[in-house]
Amino acid sequence: MMHLDALDESAEQAAEFLRTMAHAGRLRIVCALMERELSASALAHRAHLPAPALSQQAAILEAKGLI
């Protein structure tokens, strides 16, 4: 059963990652940062998010260890 437990854990981790990345704004943030480092204002512009929304979504990504 150990193999199935590991599979279940991996599936849960993948599902959590996909839930996090399913938000269009968060996906745009990650994609923009993969190209290059950006200032907050440039990132907000590239992600099509107002500054408060950028801050909120970036905090979620940071808490998940994605940025």
C-alpha positions as CSV (number, residue, x, y, z in Angstrom):
1,M,0.0,0.0,0.0
2,M,3.0,2.3,0.4
3,H,3.1,2.9,-3.4
4,L,-0.6,3.9,-3.5
5,D,-0.1,6.3,-0.5
6,A,2.8,8.0,-2.4
7,L,0.7,8.2,-5.5
8,D,-2.2,9.8,-3.5
9,E,0.2,12.3,-2.0
10,S,1.7,13.2,-5.4
11,A,-1.8,13.6,-6.8
12,E,-2.8,15.9,-4.0
13,Q,0.3,18.0,-4.4
14,A,-0.3,18.3,-8.2
15,A,-4.0,19.2,-7.7
16,E,-3.0,21.9,-5.2
17,F,-0.5,23.3,-7.7
18,L,-3.0,23.3,-10.5
19,R,-5.6,25.0,-8.2
20,T,-3.1,27.7,-7.5
21,M,-2.2,28.2,-11.1
22,A,-5.8,28.1,-12.4
23,H,-6.2,31.8,-11.6
24,A,-5.4,33.8,-14.8
25,G,-3.8,36.6,-12.9
26,R,-1.4,34.3,-11.0
27,L,-0.6,32.5,-14.2
28,R,0.2,35.8,-15.9
29,I,2.4,36.8,-13.0
30,V,4.4,33.6,-13.1
31,C,4.8,33.7,-16.9
32,A,6.0,37.3,-16.8
33,L,8.5,36.6,-14.1
34,M,9.8,33.6,-16.0
35,E,10.9,35.9,-18.8
36,R,12.7,38.4,-16.5
37,E,12.6,40.2,-13.2
38,L,10.2,43.1,-13.2
39,S,9.3,46.0,-10.9
40,A,6.0,45.8,-9.2
41,S,4.4,48.4,-11.5
42,A,5.8,46.7,-14.7
43,L,4.6,43.4,-13.4
44,A,1.1,44.8,-12.6
45,H,1.0,46.1,-16.2
46,R,2.1,42.9,-17.8
47,A,-0.3,40.8,-15.6
48,H,-3.2,43.2,-16.3
49,L,-3.8,43.6,-12.6
50,P,-4.3,46.7,-10.5
51,A,-1.6,47.0,-7.8
52,P,-3.7,45.8,-4.9
53,A,-4.7,42.7,-6.8
54,L,-1.1,42.1,-7.9
55,S,0.0,42.3,-4.2
56,Q,-2.7,39.8,-3.2
57,Q,-2.0,37.3,-5.9
58,A,1.8,37.6,-5.5
59,A,1.3,36.9,-1.8
60,I,-0.5,33.7,-2.6
61,L,2.2,32.6,-5.0
62,E,4.9,33.4,-2.5
63,A,3.1,31.5,0.3
64,K,3.0,28.4,-2.0
65,G,6.8,28.9,-2.8
66,L,6.1,29.6,-6.5
67,I,7.8,33.0,-6.6
